[in-house]
Every structure is written in C-alpha cells, then in structure tokens.
Amino acid sequence: MEKSLHSIVSLFDQLGLNSTEEGINNFINKNGQLLGNIELHQAYFWNTSQATFLKQALDDDADWVEIVNQLDAMLR
C-alpha cells in the first residue's frame, strides 16, 4: 500500500490555513458537522481559491485526493 504523498498539515498549508495541531483542531471544531448533501468544496467557509483547489484535487484524482477525502470525513 502506498503512503499518501501529503499530510493534513501540508493540506492546511496549501489552503493557507493554520497548520498547527491546535489550528487544525480549531478549524475542525468550528466547521465540522458539514451536511452530507454539501460537497466539500461548496462549504461556506472556503474562499474561491481554496474551493477551486479542493474541487480540482478531487476531479483530477490528483495526489492530494486521499488527504482531501480525509479532511472531508473529518468535517462530517
């Protein structure tokens, strides 16, 4: 099994978010409970560039897809 190329820390860095353990936990606690009918990139808390990155990562099955899916699960 291949190990993911990226971590949740590197994803938060890529999105321009606080990537410390505390920053990640705060983000998840603040924005969690995302409804199942809302796609991750459509959530209200992303800016345009963040939403575009997340959508492209999933659409292109990019090397970010595994960690983006993990973030999606964390926010549900």
C-alpha positions as semicolon CSV with decimal commas, in nm:
position;residue;x (nm);y (nm);z (nm)
1;M;0,000;0,000;0,000
2;E;0,133;0,340;-0,095
3;K;0,171;0,603;0,169
4;S;-0,005;0,931;0,098
5;L;0,220;1,195;-0,052
6;H;0,061;1,463;0,162
7;S;-0,046;1,507;0,522
8;I;-0,327;1,703;0,679
9;V;-0,060;1,957;0,783
10;S;0,057;2,002;0,423
11;L;-0,305;2,034;0,304
12;F;-0,373;2,308;0,557
13;D;-0,051;2,480;0,444
14;Q;-0,164;2,451;0,080
15;L;-0,500;2,604;0,172
16;G;-0,332;2,890;0,359
17;L;-0,477;2,781;0,693
18;N;-0,317;2,748;1,036
19;S;-0,148;2,407;1,012
20;T;-0,052;2,362;1,375
21;E;-0,225;2,081;1,563
22;E;-0,424;2,341;1,756
23;G;-0,513;2,531;1,437
24;I;-0,635;2,216;1,263
25;N;-0,838;2,107;1,566
26;N;-0,992;2,455;1,596
27;F;-1,086;2,456;1,227
28;I;-1,248;2,112;1,250
29;N;-1,434;2,202;1,571
30;K;-1,558;2,531;1,423
31;N;-1,658;2,398;1,081
32;G;-1,745;2,034;1,148
33;Q;-2,089;1,881;1,103
34;L;-2,095;1,958;0,730
35;L;-2,420;1,823;0,590
36;G;-2,395;1,517;0,367
37;N;-2,561;1,684;0,068
38;I;-2,296;1,959;0,052
39;E;-1,979;1,876;-0,136
40;L;-1,662;1,970;0,049
41;H;-1,561;2,242;-0,197
42;Q;-1,909;2,401;-0,168
43;A;-1,884;2,464;0,206
44;Y;-1,939;2,825;0,310
45;F;-1,605;2,859;0,487
46;W;-1,375;2,829;0,181
47;N;-1,262;3,124;-0,024
48;T;-1,269;3,091;-0,403
49;S;-0,911;2,969;-0,443
50;Q;-0,946;2,712;-0,163
51;A;-1,272;2,579;-0,310
52;T;-1,117;2,558;-0,657
53;F;-0,814;2,369;-0,525
54;L;-1,031;2,117;-0,338
55;K;-1,260;2,059;-0,637
56;Q;-0,968;2,015;-0,876
57;A;-0,792;1,777;-0,638
58;L;-1,097;1,551;-0,643
59;D;-1,192;1,597;-1,010
60;D;-0,840;1,530;-1,134
61;D;-0,782;1,245;-0,886
62;A;-0,465;1,436;-0,801
63;D;-0,206;1,323;-0,550
64;W;-0,397;1,534;-0,296
65;V;-0,717;1,329;-0,329
66;E;-0,653;1,093;-0,035
67;I;-0,588;1,370;0,215
68;V;-0,874;1,585;0,077
69;N;-1,105;1,288;0,133
70;Q;-0,968;1,259;0,487
71;L;-1,045;1,626;0,552
72;D;-1,395;1,574;0,411
73;A;-1,452;1,286;0,655
74;M;-1,318;1,493;0,945
75;L;-1,569;1,769;0,869
76;R;-1,873;1,536;0,859
